[in-house]
């Protein structure tokens, strides 16, 4: 019995008597293949039969490439077949003919090069590569193939020549990295250093300077690393400075135990870089101070540096409200209430220069954040109330206002259990500067308090202020319906649909129709559809009416139920609606709406109708025809039109009539 403490031990570690190699496994796999699934082989009796077969294949390939010259796959299959026949000169000729057709096909060049390399025609491959990189110097894959071949052949000087030709085109960073790795493989560090110098001139991104510094750290001296970092900082300047560069520089110095030098690098960077570009640098400096400094030093350094940074920002642009908000957040984190108040007071003193709302959008948040700080952190409720009052007094309400300020002030009073003050505040806001958001917020407050009479008054004022707001009418009616006052809700809908100007009348009509349908008033629902169709002949209205008739009950005692089967009477009513709609649209020549209606009618008959009904609708389905019409600039354009069978039949009858008239006239002239 094996022990459960560990894996079983191998007692005999000697080699097996019979050794099985990979070659033997592959041979057995080939030998044991099923004859049925092997690829068919063709055998030739003599050389003449082989030549005849080759001639037929060449004729087939020539036909392919003649029919479609620009299809490179045909050329490459042709050349590959010649290579399989060991006809290298013919294959080379085919590749050259294909290049005459399209010399920019990268895949074709690669196949040509690989064919020459596989046949060990080194000079031919070199010539083809030289031509390829001359014609397509921006295709890196060809250059990689070129240097790989030369390095495989051990021609290091040739590799350098190819790389130098490549670098003259200033390729992507990966190409330069490949050149540097090549020199590192052969320990040519001076040459790699020279390539890095040219590399950072062509691609002066900070990450490339960091790569150079790492190279010097591995293969050079610390002085060379410092020289690289110093050159990078000087070259990039303040505009293109990157935090990753300074982080790498400081970590290098910390690794050498040069703590003061690393700290100086961090401070140098933090003094010159904006906060938006130095978040990770701040985190790295904090981690550095945690490792090599004390706690007080960490907090003081970070806060003082960030404080200086924000002071510089607000000094440069006092109207930079985002900087003031970040500054206040910093002081809130420090926990010094007096400092926070000082920053907020200085910030709200920077009133926007013009009375344009876009200039006040960020400024108003200073007041809101200030009030929230006093309420939640310092717990000074009277000061919070004064902040809201002063903010409301400052806003130019005759030109614009901010509903958020009024609502937050009212919510603050509610939290202090002063409901009357909150109502006075919101009533004052509606009287001074009515806005939809203020009405909605005030109504929502009264709804939560179940003061429905106040909600009615607010909705009346809301609609009186903006009678075109369909949503306000709908919400008002929903309120009355929720209170089981259906007559009042119906009256509100009636007043709404009589309004001459509505922003979304389709939503209002839909809500009114749904209301009557859900209440079981099917006759009133039909009357509403009739009234709506007096205003519009849109296909969606007719389709909606037909769908309503499908679901409507037949008699007064019947109750609408989705699961009950559709009766014949309901089908007849829906079909009658479709027929009316089709006649109306045919009369008014509304082709697009007529097509949409017929599609809906067809779907209805497919589900609920008989084959005869379906055939009747099918006969009315139009066909698309392409027509031309003359534009204002005497040009013509093509467009798609619908030709309906009924219209087409009328046109045919009219043409028949004209032909008969002309024949009669000709007979009359002949008899005379």
N, C-alpha and C positions, 0 to 999 in steps of 0.2 A: 504493500500500500504506500502510495507516494505521500510525502509530507506536504502539508498545506502552508508551510512557512515560506516557501519560495518556489521558483520554477524548477522543473526536473533537471537533474544534472546529466550531461552527456558523458557516458562512461568511455566510449571508444571514439577517439578523435582522429584515428588514422584514415588515410585516403581509401576510398572504395576501390574494389578490384576492377570494376568496369567504370571508366570515366566517360561521361556523356558531354560532348562539346556542343556549342551553339551551331556549328556547321552541320553536325549530325542531326540535330533537331530540325533544321531547315530542310535538309535533304529528305528526311523521312516525311515531312509535311508535304513536300512536292510529290514524292513517290506515291503517297497515299491519297492523292486527290482523286475525286470521282471523275470518271471519264465523261460523264454526261455534262458536267459543268465546266470542263476545260475549254479554253478558247480554241476554235477550229483552226487547223493548220492546212496550208495549201502546199502541195508537193508538185514539183516540176520534173518532167521526164528528161529534158535536155535543155541546153542553153538557149536554143531557138524559142522554145516555149516560154522560158523566163523573159526573153526580150519582148516577145509578143505581149505577155502580161504587163510588163513595164510600159510598153507603148500605149496599151489601153488606159492604164492608170494615169499616165501623163496627159493623154487627151482629155480625160475626165477633169483633171485638175485645171488644165488650160481653159476648158469650157467654164469652170467655176469662176476663175479669176477674170475671164473676159466678160462674163455677164455682170459681175459686181466687183469692179476694180477696187473700190474704196473699202471693201470688207477685208480687213487685215487678217482675220482668222483663216480665210481661204488660202492666202499666201503662206501663212505660217504652217498650216497643215501640209501644203504642197512641199515646202522646204523640209519639214520634218520627215516626210515620206522619202524624199531623196537621201536624207541623212541615213535613214534606216537601210537604204539600198547601197550605202557607202559611196554614193555619187556626190562627193564634196563639192566638186566644181559646179555641178548643176545646182546644188542647194545654194551655193554662194551666188550664182547667177539669179536665182529666184529671189533671194533676199535683196539683191541690188535692184531688181525690177520693182519689188515692193516699195523700197525706199524712194524710188523715182516717183511713185504714186503719192506716198505720204511720208515725208522725211521727219515728221514731228511725232510719229508713233513711238512712244517710249517702250511699250511692250515689244514691238518689232525689233528695236535696237537691242534690247536685252536678250531676246531669243537668238539673234544673230551673233552677239558676243558670246553667249553661253555655248552655242554650237561650235564656234572656233576654239574656245577654251577646252571644251570636252574632247575635241579632236586633236588637242595639243598643237594647234597652229598658233603659236604664241605671237609671231609677227603679224599674222593676219588679225588676230584678236586685238593687238595693240593698235593697228591701223584703224580698225573699226571703232574702237574706243576713242581714239583721237578725233575721228570725224564726228562721233556722237556728241562729245562734250563741246566741240566747236559749234555744232548746229544748235544744240540744246544746253547752253551753259548754266541754265537755272534749274536743271533737273538734278537734284543731289544724288539720286540713285545711280546715275551713270558715273558720277565721280567716285562714289563709294566702290563701285564695281572695278573702276580703273585702279584705284590705289590698292584694293584687295589683291588684284592680280599681280601687280608689281611687287607688293610685299611678299606674296606667296612665292614668287620667283626669286626672292632675295635681292631684288634690285632696289636698295634703299635710296640711292641717289635719284633713281627714277620716281620713287614714291614722293620724295621731296619736291621734285620738279612738278609733278602732277598737283600736289597740294598748293604749291605757289601759284600755279595757273588758276587753281580753284579760288584761292583767297583773293585774287585780283578782282573777282566779281562780288566780293563782300557778302558771302552767303550767310545762312542762319547760324545761330550759336552752336548748334550740334556739329557743324562742319569744323569750326575752330576747335572745339573740344576733341574731335577725332584727331586733328593734326597734333594737338598737345599730347594726347595719350600715345600717339605713335612715337614721338620723341622721348616720352618717359619710358616707353618699353625698352628703348635702346640706351637709356641713361644719358641722353643728350639734354641735360638740364639747362644749360645756357641757351640752347636753341629754343627750348620750351619757354624759357623766360622771355626771350625776344618775341615769341609768338603771342604770349600773354599781353605784352606791351602793345602790340598791334591790335590784338583782340579787344582790349578795353577802349581803344580809340574808335573802332568801328561800332562796337556795342557797349557804350559806357553805362550799362545798367549796374546798380549796386551789387547784384548777385554775382556778376562776373568779377568785380573787384574782390569779393569775398572768396571766390574760387582761387584767384591768384594768391591771396593771402594764405589760404590753406596749403597751396602748393609750396609756398616759401616756408611755411611752418614745417612741412614734411621734409623738404629737400634743401632748405636754405638756413638762414640764421634769423634770430629774433630782430636784429636791426633791419634786415630786409623786409620782414613782415611789417614792422612799424613804418618803414618807408612806403610800402604799398598802401597801407591804410591812410597815411598822411597825404599821399598823392591823390587817393580817392576822394578824401574830404575836400581837398583844394580844387579838384577837377569838377566835382558835382556841384559845389557851391550851396548856397542857402535854398535855391529854388528846387533843386533835385536831390536834396538831402533825404536819406532813408534811415529809419530807425534800426533796421536789421544790420546795417553796416556798423553803426556805433555799438550795437549789442555784441556783434562778433569781435570788434576791437577791444571792448571792455572785458569780455570773457577771456580773450587771449592774455591780457595783462593780469587778470586775476589768476589765471593758471600759472603765471610766472611769479605769483605772490607780490605783484606790484599793485598793492591795494589802493594807495593814494593816486597812482596814475590812472587806474580804472575808475575811481570815483571822480576824478577830474574829467575824464571822457564823458561819463554820464551827465555831469553838470553842464559841460560844454554843449552837449546835444539838447538837453532839456531847456536851456536858455534860448536856443535858436529855433527849435521846432515847435509848430503849433500843436495844440492838444489833439486835434483830429488825426494827426499823423504820428503821434507818439504814445498811443495807449499802451502798447506792448513794451515800449521803452520804460514807461513809468512802472509797469509791473516788474520788469527785470531789475530796475534800480531798487525797488522795494525789496525784492528777494535778495539782492546784493547786500543791502544794509542789514537785513535780518541775519545774514550769514556773517558779516564782518563788522557790523556796527551795533549800537545799543538801541533800545526801544524809543527813548525820547528823541534820539538823533534821527531815527527813521521818520517819526511823525512830524517833527519840526521841519526836516528837509523837504518832505513831500508836500506838506501844507504850504510852506513858505514858497516853494517853487511854483506850485499851482496858483497860489495867490498872486504872485508876481506876474505870472502869465496872464491871468484874467485882468489884473489891473492894467497891463499893457494893452490888452484888447479893448477894454472899455474906454481907455484914454485915447486910443487911436480912433475909435468910432463909438461915441457915447450912445448912439441909437441902435447899437447891436444888442437887441433884447435877448437873443439866444445866449450871448456871453454873460449877460446879467443873470439869467436864470441859472446857468451853470455855476456862476460865482456864488449865488445864494445857496445852491445845493451843496457846494463845498463847505460853506460856513455852517450850514445845518448839520453836516456830518461831523464838524469839529465840536458841536455842542455848546458853543458860545452864543447865547441868545442876543446879547447886545450887538455882537458883530453881525448876526443875521439881520437884525432890525436896521442896522446902519446900511447894509448893502441894499436891502429892499427900499429904504427911504431914498437912497441915492438913485436907485433904478427908476422908481415911479416918478421921480422929478424930471426924467427925460421924456417929456410929453412930445408926441409926434408933431412934426412941423406943420402938417396940413390936415384938413378935416376930410381925409379920404379913408374909407374903411380898411383898405388893404394895408395902410400904414399902421393901423391900430390893432390888427389881428394878433400879433405876437405881444404887443405892449400890454394888452388887457390881461394876459396870463400872469404878468407880474403881480397885479392886484389880487387875482384869484389865489395864486400860490402864497402870497403874503397872508391873506385871510385864513387859508387852511393851516398855515404854520401857527398863527396866533391861536386858532381854535384847538388844534390837536396837540401841539407841542408845548407852547407856553401857557395854554389854558386861560388866556386873557380874553374873556368873552366880550367885554365892553369895547375893547380895542378892535376886536373882529367886527363888531357891528359898525364902528366908526369907519373902518376900512371900506366896508360895503357901501355905506352912505356916501363917503367921499368919492368913491369910484362912480357911483350913479350920478352924483352931482357934476362930475367932470365930463361925462359923455355928452356929445352934442346930439341929443335925441331927435331934434328936428331934421337932422340930415341922416343919421343912422344910429342904431343901438345894437347891443349884444344881449340876446335873450338869455344866454348862459349866465350873465351877471345877475339879472333879475331872479332867475330860477334858483341859483345857488344861494342868493340872499334870503329868498323865501324859505328854502329848505333849512337854512341855518336857524331862522326864527321858529320853524316847526320843531326842530330838535331842542329848542329851549322852551317848548310848550307854549309858545306865543302864537296861536293860530290866527287871532284877530290881526296881529301885526303882519303876518304873512299874507293874509287876504288883502289887507290895505296896500301892501307893496305890489302884489300882482295886479290889483285893480288900478293902481296908479300907473303901472307899466302899460296896461291896455289903453288907458286914457291918453297917455303921453305919446306912445309909439307902438301901436298895435302891430303884432307880427303873428304869423301862423304858429310858430313854436311856442309863443307865450300863451296863446289861446289853448293849444293842446296841453301844455304843462299845467295850466290853471284847471282845465276840465279834468285832467287826470287826478289832480289833487282832490277835487271835490268828489269825484267818483270813488276814490279810496275812502272818503269820509261818508259815503252814502248820502250826500246832499244833492239829490236829484233835481230839486227845484232850482238850485243854483246852477246846476249843469244846463238846465233848459235855458236859463237867462244868458249863460255864457255862449251857448250855441246860437241863440238869437242874435247876440251882438257879433259873434263870429261871422254869421251869414250876412248880416247887415253890412259888415265891413267888407266882405269879399263874397258876393253872391255867386261868383263864377266858380267857386271851389266845389267841385263835385264830391270830393271826399268828405267835406264838412257836412253836406246834405245827407250823405249816406250814413255817417256816424250818428248824426242827430236822429235819423229814422231808426237806426239800430238801437239807440238808447230807448226810444219810445216803445219799440217792439219788445225790448227786454223788460219793460215795465208793464207789458200786456195792454198797452193802449194802442190798439191796432188802428183805430180811426185817426188818431193823431199822427201815427207813422205814415198812414196813407195820405193824409193831408200834406205832410211834409214832402213826400215824394211828388205829389201833384204840383205843389209850388215849385219844386226843383225842376221838373221837366218843362214847366212853362217859362223858365228863365231863358232869355234870348241868347245869352253868352255863357257858355260853360266850357271849362278847360278840358274835361273828359266826359262828354255826354254819353258815350257808349257804356262807360262803367256805371253811370247813374241809371240808364235804362235797364241794364242787365240786373242791377241790384233791385230795382222796382219789380221787374218780371219775376225774379227769383223769390222775392218776398211774397207776391201773390200766389205763386205756384206752391211754395212751402206751406202757405196758410190754407191751401186747398181751394182757392178761389180761381177755378179754371176758366170760367167765362170772363172774368175780369182780366185774366192773363191773356186770353185771346183778343180782348179789346185793346189791351196794351200793344200787342203785336200789330194790330191794325193801325193804331195811332202812330207807332214807330215807322211802319212802312209808308205812311203818308209823308214822312220826312226823308226817308232814304230807301233805295231799292237795293241795298247791298245783299249779296248772296248769303252772307253769314246769318243775316236776320231771318231770311226764309228757311235756311237749313235748321236754325235753332228752333223755329216755330214747328217745323215738321218733326224734329226730335221730341219736342214737347208733346205733340199730339200722339206720338207712339207711346209715351209713358203716361198720358192722361187717362183717367178712368172713363168708362162709357156712360154710366148713369150717376145720379145723385147719391145713391146708396153705396155705390162702389167706392173703394178706397184705393188710392194709388199704391202700388207695391212693385218693387223692382223685380221680384221673383215670379210674379204672375205672368202667364203667357200673353202675348200681344193679341188682342182681339181683332176680328175682321173689321169692325167699325173703326177702331183706332188706325188700322192700316189704310182704310178708305179716307179718313180725315187727313192723314199725313200725305197720301197720294194726291189728294185734292189741293193741298198746299203746294206741292211740287208742281202740279199742273198750272196753278195760278201764277206761280213765280216764273215758270218757263214762258208762259204767254206774255207776262209783263216785260220780261227781259227781251224776248223776241220783238215785241212791239217797239221797245226803246233802243234796240240794236246794241245791247250791252253784251258783247261777245265774250269777254274774259269772265264776267260774272255768270254768264250762261253756261260756259264750260264747267266752272266750279260747281254750279248747281246740278248739272247733269251727272257729274262724277258722284256727288252725294246721293242723287236719286238712284243711280246705278248701284251704289253700295247698299242703299235701303232695299231695293228690289232683290238683290243677291241674298240678303238676310231674311227678308220677310215676304218676298213676292213669289209669284209662280213663273214658270218658263215663259209664258205668254207676256207677262208684265215685263220681264227682263228683256225679251226680244223687242218690245215696244220702245223701251228706253234706248236699247242698242241702235235701233234705226235712227234715232235722233242725235246720236253722238257725231260730232263734227270730224272732219279730217283737216290736217295741216297742209297748207299750200304756201309756196314761196312767191311773193309778189314784189313789184318794184313801185316806188313812188318818187315823184319829183320834189326836190328840196327848193328852198328859196334861192340858192345860188346856181340854179339850173342843173345841178347834178342829181344823180339818182342813187337811191339806197334800197337794198333788199330788206324785206321784213317778212315775218311769218304771220299768216292770217288763218282764220278758221272758216271753213266752208261747211255749212250745215246742210244736211240732205234736203230738208224742206225748201230752203232758199235755193239750193242748186236745182231742184225740180222746177221751181217757178221760173228760174232763169232759162231752163231748157224749153219750157212751154212757150215762153216769150220769143225765144229764138226760132222755134218751129212756126209760130204765128208770122213772124217777119218773113221767113222763107216762103210761106204760102202766099203772102201778099205780093212778094216780088214775082213769084211764078204766075200769079193771076195777071199781074200788070204786063208781063212779057207776052202772055197769050193774047191779051187785048190788043197789044201793038201789032202782033203777027196777023191777027184777023183783019185789022184795019188795012 
